[in-house]
Amino acid sequence: MADKPLTAGQFAHVRALSTRADLTRHSFVNIYQWGDFKGDPQELVEDCYDAHLYFANWGTRQVILRGPATVLPLAVARTYCAGGSATSRQSGPHVLITLTSDPEDGGEDFEDLFGLDHEYDEDRSQEWLPSITRAREQVAEGDLRLLYLAWLLGLSNDELDDGEHEPSVPPGLAQLPEPLSDLATFLRIDEDLVEAAARNSPHPAPRPSLGACRAWAAALAPKEKDRVLAGLLHDEGDQALSVLRRRFLHDQTALASSPPVRTVAEIREESRARAKTRKGHE
């Protein structure tokens, strides 16, 4: 999926990779009954697209998300995506996050995953990526819940040592919006693990009022207002608006006391306790 339409050169390059794909200026959808895609998704996201979703009948699921390094510095991404199931790297002006779920038992039940049935022919699989992609907008505005879920993915796949400490816990983990909930479901992040992690997550700050927005804008120097307005007019996407919102929300948010940092073992133990309690109530 691409935020901006592909150029003629990009379109021709992608079409050359597959003549059977459902290709538009904003999307590339390919379904294989035999074999697999011969192109490199990492290169396609580097050069053409902003998001990629992959799933296979042997159980592998993968999401690749691209964002400007100006709103998601690589150092921040690496705090949560250090390797294994969750990786991060920089390519030019962008940071790429790759999240992979690859269970040992293999096998995939697409009817459960996508809600397919014999009376409804439309493939709901194509609804997942647009939903998950919306979570990038929240990251651009300073919401790091997507990155924390990436860290939990590594924990759930036993890639972290018991003595390792969790990174900073963002607010609002207990109230995941639909894009983040879909991401957690698609990557098979255990619900009890998310709930255990959310115990130390502060409540999100209330949405600022229109009056607060006006007061903040009125306090900007005239030259700064001109610069911000010019950036909004020039930017073809939402990057300039996201940067502005991030700056505004940062100025509005009072510094809160940090919750105690937990180890991987402590989070695992609480997750097991929650799972045991849940089963006892069933």
C-alpha positions as CSV (number, residue, x, y, z in Angstrom):
1,M,0.0,0.0,0.0
2,A,1.3,3.4,-1.0
3,D,0.3,6.8,0.5
4,K,1.2,8.6,-2.6
5,P,0.4,7.3,-6.1
6,L,3.2,5.4,-7.8
7,T,5.1,7.2,-10.5
8,A,5.0,5.8,-14.1
9,G,8.5,4.3,-13.5
10,Q,7.6,2.7,-10.2
11,F,4.3,1.3,-11.7
12,A,6.2,-0.3,-14.6
13,H,8.8,-1.8,-12.3
14,V,6.2,-3.4,-10.0
15,R,4.2,-4.6,-13.0
16,A,7.3,-6.3,-14.4
17,L,7.5,-8.4,-11.1
18,S,4.1,-10.0,-11.7
19,T,1.7,-9.8,-14.6
20,R,-1.0,-11.5,-12.5
21,A,-1.2,-9.0,-9.6
22,D,-4.1,-6.7,-9.0
23,L,-2.1,-3.5,-9.3
24,T,-3.2,0.2,-8.9
25,R,-1.2,3.3,-8.3
26,H,-1.7,2.8,-4.5
27,S,-1.8,-0.9,-4.0
28,F,-0.3,-4.3,-5.1
29,V,-2.3,-7.4,-4.3
30,N,-1.0,-10.9,-5.3
31,I,-2.5,-14.3,-4.4
32,Y,-0.5,-17.4,-5.1
33,Q,-2.1,-20.9,-5.1
34,W,1.3,-22.5,-6.0
35,G,4.7,-21.0,-5.5
36,D,5.4,-17.6,-4.0
37,F,6.2,-14.0,-5.0
38,K,9.6,-13.7,-6.5
39,G,10.2,-10.0,-5.7
40,D,11.7,-8.6,-2.5
41,P,9.1,-7.0,-0.2
42,Q,11.8,-5.1,1.7
43,E,13.0,-3.5,-1.5
44,L,9.5,-2.7,-2.6
45,V,8.7,-0.9,0.7
46,E,12.0,0.9,0.4
47,D,11.3,2.2,-3.1
48,C,7.6,2.3,-3.7
49,Y,5.3,1.4,-0.8
50,D,4.6,2.5,2.8
51,A,3.1,-0.8,4.1
52,H,3.2,-4.5,3.3
53,L,1.2,-7.4,4.7
54,Y,2.0,-11.1,3.9
55,F,0.4,-14.3,5.1
56,A,0.9,-17.9,3.9
57,N,-1.0,-21.2,4.5
58,W,2.0,-22.6,6.3
59,G,1.5,-20.1,9.1
60,T,3.9,-17.2,8.4
61,R,2.4,-13.7,8.8
62,Q,4.4,-10.5,8.3
63,V,3.9,-6.7,8.4
64,I,6.3,-4.1,7.1
65,L,5.7,-0.4,7.9
66,R,7.6,2.6,6.6
67,G,7.7,6.0,8.1
68,P,9.7,9.2,7.9
69,A,12.8,9.2,10.2
70,T,11.8,12.7,11.2
71,V,8.8,11.5,13.1
72,L,10.2,8.0,14.1
73,P,14.0,8.1,14.7
74,L,15.8,4.8,14.3
75,A,17.1,5.1,17.8
76,V,13.5,5.1,19.2
77,A,12.5,2.2,16.9
78,R,15.4,0.1,18.0
79,T,14.5,0.5,21.6
80,Y,11.5,-1.7,20.9
81,C,12.5,-3.5,17.7
82,A,15.9,-4.9,18.4
83,G,15.8,-8.1,16.3
84,G,14.2,-11.5,15.8
85,S,10.5,-11.1,15.2
86,A,10.6,-7.3,15.4
87,T,13.4,-5.5,13.4
88,S,14.0,-1.9,12.4
89,R,16.4,-0.2,10.0
90,Q,16.8,3.0,8.2
91,S,16.7,3.4,4.4
92,G,17.3,6.9,3.2
93,P,14.8,9.3,4.8
94,H,12.7,6.4,6.1
95,V,12.6,3.9,8.9
96,L,11.3,0.4,8.2
97,I,9.8,-1.8,10.9
98,T,9.3,-5.5,10.1
99,L,7.1,-7.7,12.3
100,T,6.9,-11.4,11.7
101,S,4.9,-14.2,13.3
102,D,6.1,-17.7,12.3
103,P,4.7,-20.4,14.6
104,E,6.4,-23.7,15.0
105,D,3.3,-25.8,14.6
106,G,2.6,-24.2,11.1
107,G,-0.7,-24.3,9.3
108,E,-3.2,-21.5,8.8
109,D,-6.9,-21.4,9.2
110,F,-8.0,-18.6,6.9
111,E,-11.6,-18.9,7.7
112,D,-10.8,-18.1,11.3
113,L,-8.4,-15.3,10.4
114,F,-10.4,-13.5,7.8
115,G,-14.0,-14.5,8.7
116,L,-14.6,-16.2,5.4
117,D,-17.6,-18.4,4.7
118,H,-19.1,-20.1,1.7
119,E,-22.0,-17.6,1.4
120,Y,-19.7,-14.5,1.4
121,D,-17.3,-14.5,-1.5
122,E,-15.4,-11.2,-0.9
123,D,-12.0,-11.9,0.6
124,R,-11.7,-9.9,3.9
125,S,-8.0,-10.4,3.9
126,Q,-7.6,-7.1,2.0
127,E,-9.2,-5.2,4.9
128,W,-6.4,-6.0,7.4
129,L,-3.6,-3.8,5.9
130,P,-5.7,-0.6,5.6
131,S,-6.6,-1.0,9.2
132,I,-3.1,-1.7,10.5
133,T,-1.6,1.0,8.3
134,R,-3.7,3.6,10.2
135,A,-1.6,2.9,13.3
136,R,1.4,4.6,11.6
137,E,-0.4,8.0,12.0
138,Q,-0.5,7.5,15.7
139,V,3.2,6.8,15.8
140,A,3.9,10.0,13.9
141,E,2.0,11.9,16.6
142,G,4.1,10.4,19.4
143,D,2.0,7.3,20.3
144,L,4.4,4.5,20.8
145,R,1.9,1.7,21.5
146,L,2.6,0.1,18.1
147,L,6.3,-0.1,19.0
148,Y,5.5,-1.6,22.5
149,L,3.4,-4.3,20.8
150,A,6.4,-5.0,18.6
151,W,8.5,-5.6,21.7
152,L,5.7,-7.9,23.1
153,L,5.9,-9.8,19.9
154,G,9.5,-10.7,20.7
155,L,8.6,-11.6,24.2
156,S,5.8,-13.8,23.1
157,N,8.1,-15.6,20.7
158,D,10.6,-16.3,23.6
159,E,13.3,-14.1,22.1
160,L,14.0,-12.1,25.2
161,D,15.8,-13.2,28.4
162,D,13.9,-13.3,31.6
163,G,16.2,-10.7,33.1
164,E,15.8,-8.1,30.4
165,H,13.8,-5.0,31.3
166,E,10.9,-3.6,29.4
167,P,11.2,-0.3,27.5
168,S,9.2,2.7,28.4
169,V,5.5,1.8,28.6
170,P,3.3,4.2,26.6
171,P,-0.1,5.4,27.8
172,G,-3.3,3.7,26.7
173,L,-2.3,0.0,26.3
174,A,-5.5,-1.0,28.0
175,Q,-7.6,0.7,25.4
176,L,-6.1,-0.3,22.1
177,P,-7.8,1.3,19.0
178,E,-8.9,-0.9,16.2
179,P,-5.7,-0.6,14.1
180,L,-3.5,-1.7,17.0
181,S,-6.0,-4.4,18.1
182,D,-5.9,-5.8,14.5
183,L,-2.1,-5.7,14.5
184,A,-2.0,-7.7,17.8
185,T,-4.5,-10.2,16.5
186,F,-2.7,-10.6,13.1
187,L,0.6,-11.2,14.8
188,R,-0.8,-13.6,17.4
189,I,0.2,-11.5,20.4
190,D,-1.4,-13.2,23.3
191,E,-4.3,-11.2,24.9
192,D,-3.2,-12.1,28.4
193,L,0.3,-10.8,27.6
194,V,-1.1,-7.5,26.4
195,E,-3.3,-7.1,29.5
196,A,-0.3,-7.9,31.8
197,A,1.8,-5.3,30.0
198,A,-1.1,-2.8,30.2
199,R,-1.1,-2.8,34.0
200,N,1.8,-0.4,34.1
201,S,0.4,1.7,31.2
202,P,-0.8,5.2,32.3
203,H,-4.2,6.4,31.2
204,P,-4.0,8.5,28.0
205,A,-4.5,12.2,28.4
206,P,-7.9,13.6,27.5
207,R,-8.3,15.0,24.0
208,P,-7.4,18.8,24.1
209,S,-10.2,21.2,23.6
210,L,-10.6,23.5,20.6
211,G,-9.8,26.4,23.1
212,A,-6.5,24.8,24.0
213,C,-5.6,24.5,20.3
214,R,-6.5,28.1,19.7
215,A,-4.5,29.3,22.7
216,W,-1.4,27.3,21.6
217,A,-1.6,28.6,18.1
218,A,-2.0,32.2,19.3
219,A,1.2,31.9,21.3
220,L,3.3,31.0,18.2
221,A,5.4,33.7,16.8
222,P,4.2,35.1,13.5
223,K,7.2,33.8,11.6
224,E,6.7,30.3,13.1
225,K,3.0,30.4,12.1
226,D,4.0,31.3,8.5
227,R,6.5,28.4,8.5
228,V,4.0,25.9,9.8
229,L,1.2,27.0,7.4
230,A,3.6,26.8,4.4
231,G,4.6,23.3,5.5
232,L,1.0,22.2,5.6
233,L,0.3,23.6,2.2
234,H,3.4,22.1,0.6
235,D,3.1,18.6,2.2
236,E,1.2,16.2,-0.1
237,G,0.7,13.8,2.7
238,D,0.0,14.0,6.4
239,Q,3.6,14.2,7.7
240,A,3.6,18.0,8.3
241,L,0.2,17.7,10.1
242,S,1.4,14.8,12.2
243,V,4.6,16.7,13.2
244,L,2.5,19.7,14.2
245,R,0.1,17.6,16.3
246,R,3.0,15.8,17.9
247,R,4.5,19.1,18.9
248,F,1.2,20.4,20.2
249,L,0.5,17.3,22.3
250,H,4.0,17.3,23.7
251,D,3.5,20.9,24.9
252,Q,0.1,20.0,26.4
253,T,1.2,16.9,28.2
254,A,2.4,17.3,31.8
255,L,5.4,15.2,32.8
256,A,4.0,12.1,34.6
257,S,5.8,9.9,37.0
258,S,7.2,6.8,35.3
259,P,5.8,3.4,36.4
260,P,8.3,0.9,37.8
261,V,10.2,-1.0,35.2
262,R,9.5,-4.7,35.1
263,T,11.6,-7.7,33.8
264,V,10.5,-10.0,31.1
265,A,10.0,-12.8,33.7
266,E,7.6,-10.6,35.8
267,I,5.5,-9.8,32.8
268,R,5.4,-13.4,31.8
269,E,4.4,-14.5,35.3
270,E,1.5,-12.0,35.4
271,S,0.4,-13.1,31.9
272,R,0.3,-16.7,33.1
273,A,-1.7,-15.7,36.2
274,R,-4.2,-13.8,34.0
275,A,-4.6,-16.8,31.7
276,K,-5.2,-19.1,34.7
277,T,-7.8,-16.7,36.1
278,R,-9.5,-16.4,32.7
279,K,-9.8,-20.2,32.3
280,G,-11.2,-20.5,35.8
281,H,-14.0,-18.2,34.9
282,E,-14.9,-20.0,31.7
